[in-house]
């Protein structure tokens, strides 16, 4: 009798384990179907790029004569899933690199132009821009991209660059 009772209990345990395994497999299949078919939220981002004189990712001005203009293009692509206002600031800078600390310092930073554009979702604009450097001491042209607003003018240097949504720069040699 005891032996029959053990066999019955073992059969119940086997049945229960089999049911649990079938349930686990069904749940795994349902989760897999959900992951495949559920709508995915798009990644929100902005493209920000510079193009050279020919509208390609090369041919950037390097040797610059003060006061002369050099055509380039500034590109902004809105993938934020909503209309977005972008403000682009240009800055002429004098930077120095310290080999001992491996750090770049900004010793002078003068404002250039400010360009504002409102872009619809998935809209990209290529803005013609005439790069012009006024002083032979400058060695960097910085392009700062802000979304919707800019910080006040008391924020300068790397704090302003870090406050931007994105930034790009061109190293230049002015002679």
Order of alpha helices (4+ residues) and beta strands (2+ residues): alpha-beta-beta-beta-beta-beta-beta-beta-alpha-beta-beta
